[in-house]
Amino acid sequence: MKLSCAFLQLSLAILYQVGHNQVLSLDNGLALTPPMGWMHWERFRCITNCTEQPNDCLTEDLIKSQADKMVSEGYRDAGYVYLSIDDCWMAKERDNKGALVADPIRFPSGIKALADYIHSKGLKLGIYEDFGKETCQGYPGSEFYLGQDAQTFADWGVDLLKLDGCNADVNDMKTGYEAMGEFLNHTGRPILYLCSWPAYVQKIAALSDYTAFKKTCNQWRNFDDIEDSWDSLYSIIDYYGSNQYNLSAFAGPGSWNDPDELIIGGFGLSPNQEMVQMGMWAMMASPLFMSLDLRDVQPESKALLLNKNLLAINQDPLGKQGLRLWKINKAEVWSKPLSKPGSLAVAIINTDNQGAPRVFHLSPAELGLPQVPKYNMTNVFTNKHDGPYMFSQSIKFIINPTSIYMVIAEPS
C-alpha cells in the first residue's frame, strides 16, 4: 500500500514541523511495572445484539458495572487500574468531520462521559482501534486518521490505546505504529500504548524488529490470541519458553511482552489450570488484564487474581522476565530473579493432562538456584513457609496434572 506509506510519511513531516518540544518516541513514563487491568474481549467479544443477550451486550452499562466491581471487590486496590474496551464500541461510520463516534445506541452518553465515570472510580479507561482500513470486526480503522484519532482519544480522557493490525499491509506497520506512538506523545496526555504490530510480522523475520517494538510500545502482542482452553494457554507458555532469549532481552520497565488476557474465571480452565496461568503470567512479567465477568466470579478465581505473592512477583521492580530452565517428560522448571538480593521465584509445571499427581524430587541446583548453603521457600499459593533446605538436598514436590507448584526461594 504505497499510498498509505506515503501518507504516513507526510503525516510525520507535518508533525515534526509543528515545533512540538516533546521527544517523538516512546518516553511516556508509563508501565514501569507490568500494567494491570480488565479488558472486555476474551469474555464478551463482539456481542452487540442487546435484545438477545442483554446481560453480555457491549454497552456503557456493562463497562460501568465492571468498573463498579473492580472497586467494590478489591481489584483496583490490588493494582488492576486499567479498564479497557476492545473492538466493536464504535459506530459503523465516522462523523462528517472524520471523527470516530461511539455507537449511539450502546454508548449513548459517549466515551468522554464514560471516561469521566471511570476516572471518578479511581480507574483509567482504555480503548481499541486498528491500524488498518477497518478493525478486525469491520468498524472504522485509523488508516489516514492516525493523528486525528490520537487527539480524539486524548480529548476524551482515554488512558490506554490498544492498536490492532487487521486489514493492513504488514510492510506499512513499522511506519504506522511508530507514527501513532508519536501522535499519542504529541497530544501531551500520558496514554499507555499497546501494540499488536509484532504479532502480525512475527513470521517475516526482516520485519520482526524488537528494538523498534521496545522503543515504540509499552507492551506488545507477539503470538496468537488466547482462547478459553488449556491447549491455547499452554501453547502460549511454550512459545515463550521456546523463544525466551529472543523475547526476555527486550522486556523491562516501560516495555513488556504481552501473552494476552487472563482467562481465569472463564469457562474453559480447571482450577489447577487457572493456577498455571496466573503463576506463569507472574513469572513472565506479563501485563495482567483480566477478561471475565466481575459480576459473577468463583471465590477460587478471585483469590488467585488477588493473590499478594503472585502480584508481588509480577510487579517486582527489577522487571525481569522469567526463563524456562528445562523441559523434560511433560515437566518444566522456570526461574525469575527478584529484586531482593539472592531471591528468585521458581515454578514447576506438570503439563501431563492424564493420570494421577506426579512426584518430583529436585534439589535447589536443579531448580536453578545459586549455590548458597541453605534456602527457605514460600509456597506462593498457600503462603506456607518451608525450609531451610541444604543446597544439595532433594526436595519433594507433588503436582497435579496440568498444574503448577510455585515458590519464592530465599537464602537462609
N, C-alpha and C positions, 0 to 999 in steps of 0.2 A: 504494500500500500504506500507508494511513493508520495502520493498527495498527503496522506496522513503524516508521514515523517517530516515532509517539508513544512506542514502546518505547525507541527510541534517545534521545529527549529525556529520558525518565525516567532512563535509564542515566547520562546526562551529569549530571543533577541530583544523583544519588546520588554520583557521582564527585567532584563539587565539594564535597559535604557532608562527605567523609571527612577534610578538613583536611590533605590532602597538600600539601607545600610546593613541589613542582615546578611550573614553568610548564606549563600544559596545552596546549601546542602543540609543533610540531617544534622541538626545541632539544637534539638528542642529540649534537652534536659529531662526527657521523659523516660520511663521504663528502666530505671536504674536497677530494679529487680523485676522478675517476670511479671507482666501485667496480669491482673485477676479481675474476673467479672462474670457476666452472664451474656450469652448470645442465643438468639432465638432459633437458628437454622436447624440444627440436628433434631430438635424435638418438634418444632412447629412448621418447618418447611415453608412452602408457599400455599398455605391454607387460606384462601380468600373468599370462600363461599360461606358467609356468615349465617346463612339460613340453614344449611345442612350441618355445619359444625360450629355453632355459636361459641362454645367454650374454648375451642382451639383456634379460632379465626384470628389472623394477624390484624389487630386493631390497636388503637391507642389505649383502650381499656385493658387489653391483655398486657401491654407493656407496663402500664401503671400498676396492675396487680402484681406483676413480678417485682417491680421496684418496691412496693409495699412489703412484700415478703422478704426481700433482701435486707430490709431494715429490721423488721419485727422478729425475724428468725436468726439474726446474728451474723448473716453473711457479710454485710457491709463492714461491720466492726472487725471481722476476721481478715479483711483486706479485699474482698470482692467488690470493687467500687465502679467498674465499668458495666453499663447495661447497654448492649449493642443490638440494634435492629439489623437484620440481614436483608436479602433480596425480597422484592415484592411489596415494599412500602409505598412505592410511587404511583402516581397516575400514569397512564399509558402514553401521555403526551406532555411535552414541556409547555409552558405558557407562551403568550405571544411575544415575550421578550427573551425567550430561550431558556428561562429558568426552570429548574426542577420544581415539581409540585407534589406534595403528598396526596395519596388517594383521598378524594374529598368525602367518601362515604366511610371509610375505615379509620381515617385520621382527620376528622372534621375540624379539629382545633389547630391543625398544622404542627410542624416539627418544632418551631420556636416555642410554642406553648408547652409541648411535651418536654422539651429540654428544660424549661423553667421548672416544671413539676419534678423532673428527675433531680435537678440541682437542689431543689428545696428539701429533698430527702438525703442530701449529702452524697449523692451519686453522680456519675458522669455518663453522658449519653454518647453512644457510638452509632454510626450509620454506615450504610453499604452503598457502593457504586461499582462500576465496571469500567475498565479502560477502553473497552471496545465500543462498537456502534450500539449494542444492546447488552443488557445484563444477561446472565445465564437463563433467566426466566422470561426474557423478552421485553423488559422495561427499558426506558431510555438510558443509553450508556453515556459516558463522558467524552467520547471521541469528539474533538473540535470544541469542547466546552470545559476543558480542564481548569483553566483559570477562573471562569465564571462559577463553576461548581465549588471549587475550593472556597471562594469568597462567600457563596451562599451558605455553605456549611458553617463557616466562621460566624456569619451574621446570625445564624440560627442558634449558636451556642453549642455546636457539636464539639465533642472532646476526643473523638476517635473516628478514623475513617478506615474501613476495610475496602480495598480496591481490588476487585476480581479481574479476570483476564479472558472471559468468554468473548467470542465474536471479534477477536482482534488478531492482528498479524504478529507472531512472536518476534519477528525482526524489528518491530517498532517498540517493543516493550521496554528496552533499556532507556531509550529516549523519553518514552511516555511516562514511565514510573518515576524517573528522575525529575521530569518536569512537574508532575503532580506534587512530589515532595517539596520542590522549590516554591510552587504556588501556595502550598499549605504554609510554609515558613513565611512567605510574603504577606499573608493575612495578619501576622502578628499574634495570632491565637495559638496557644500550645495544643496541637492536635496529634494524638498518637497515630502513627501511620502503619497499618497492617497491609503487607503486600502479598499478592498471590503470584507475582511475577516468577519466582523460582520454580513453582510447580508446573508452569506452562513451558519452561525452557529446559527442564532437567534432562530431557532426552537428547538435547542438542548441545554437545559439550562446548562448542565455541561460544554459546550464549550463556552458559552457566557460570556467572561471574560473582562469586560470593563476596569479593571485595566491594563490588558495586552494591550488592544487596545490603551489606552492612552499613555502607555509607548513606544509603538512601532510606532504609526502612527501620522501624523499631522492632518489628517482628515479621517473619516471612514464612509462608507455607511452601513446603518443598516436596510434598508427596501427596498421595491420594486423599480424597475426602474420607473422613471416618464414617463408618456405618455402625448401626447398633448391633454389633455381633462380636464374638470373641475372635473370629478369623480376621476381621478388619482390624481390631485392636492390636492383635499380635503382629500382623503384617507391618504395622507402623513401627512397633517396638523393634522388630527385626531389621527393618530398613535403617533405623537409627543405629542399631548395633553393628550392622554391616558396613555403614558409611561414616562411622563416628569420627574418624580423623579428618575427613573432608568437611564435617559439619561443626564439630566442637570448637575448632580454632577460631570460628567467627562469632561464637556465642559469648555474651557477657553484658555487663551493664550498658543499657541503651539499645541493645540489638540481640534478638533471640530467635532461634529456630522454633517453629510453631508446628507441632504434630497434630493440631486441630483440637476440637472441643472435647470437653469431658462428657462422656455419655453415662456417667454414674447417675442412677435414679431414673434411667430409661426403661426399656423393655427387654433388651437382649442379653444383658450380662447377669451372671450369678453373683452373689455376694463376694465370693472369692475373686472372681474376675474383676469386679469393681475395685477390690483392694489392689490388684495388679495395676490397673490404670492409674489410680491415684498415687500409688507408690512410684511408678515409673515416670509419671509426669513430674513428680517431685525430684526424682533422680536426674532427669534430663534437663532440669532448669527450664521447664516449659511454661509458657503462658497458661494460666488456669482460667478457662472460660467455660463455666457450666452451661449445659444445654438440657434442661429438664424443666418440668412444670413445678415451680416452687410452691404452688398451692397444694401439692399432693406428693410429699416426699416420705419415703420409709425412714424410720429412725436410724437404721444401719447406714443408709446412704448419706443422710445428713451428718452423722457422726464422722464419716470418712471425709466429707468435704470440709468439715470444721476441725479436723484433727490437727492439734497445735504442733505436734512433732513433724508431721508431713509438711505443713505450711512453712515451718521454720527451715526445713531442708530446701524446699523450693525457693524460698525467699532469702536464702543465705547471701549476705552481701558480697561474698567472694565471687559469686556468679559463675562458678564452674559447671559445665555440662558433664554429667556422669558418663563413664565409658564402660563398655562391656569387656570384662577381663577374659572370660572364656565361655564357650557354649559347647557342651558335650552331652549326648544322650538325653535330649529334651530337658536339659537343665542349663542354667546360665547364671553367672555372677556379674554384678555391676558394682562399680565403686564411684563415689563422688566426694572430692575433697571439700571440707567445710572451713569456715573462716577461723574457728577455734583451733589453735595450733595442735597438730597431731590428730585431729578428729576427722573421721570420714563417715559417710553414710554408705551402707553396704546392703545390696538387695540380692536375694537368691530366688530365682523364679523356677517353678516346676511347670513346664509348658505341656506336659503329658495330660491329655484330656480323657484318659481312660484309666481304670483301675483304682487302687487304694492310695492313701497318702504314702509318700516316699520318705525314707530316712536318709539324711546326708550327714556324713562325718567329715568336717572340714576344719582345718587349722587356720589361725589368723593369717598365716603366709598364703594359704590357698584363697583367702578372701581378699588378697591384695593389700593387706595392712603392712605398714613399715615395721621394721624389726625393733621392737622395744620389749622389755621383759614381760609386761603384763598389759592386758586390756580389760576394761569394763565395757559392757554392752547394754544398750537400752532398746527394747523392742518398741518400735515406733507406733505400732497399732495398739498395744496393751499398756504401754509405758512401764512395763516390768523391767527392773534392773537386774542384770546377771553379771557374774564375774567375781573376782578377777580371773581371767584365763591367761595361762602362760602362752608365750608366742608359739611354742612347739606343740601345744596341747590340741587334741582333737575335740571339736565341739559338735554335739548332735543337734541337728535341725530336722523337724518333721513338718513336711509341707504337703498340703492337699493338692489334688490335680488342678491345673490351671490356677495356681495361687502363688503367693509370694511370702517370703519371710524377710523382714527388713529391720535393720538395727542401726543405731548410731554407736560407733566404736570410738572409745576414747582411751588414751594411755592411762594406766592406773597409777 
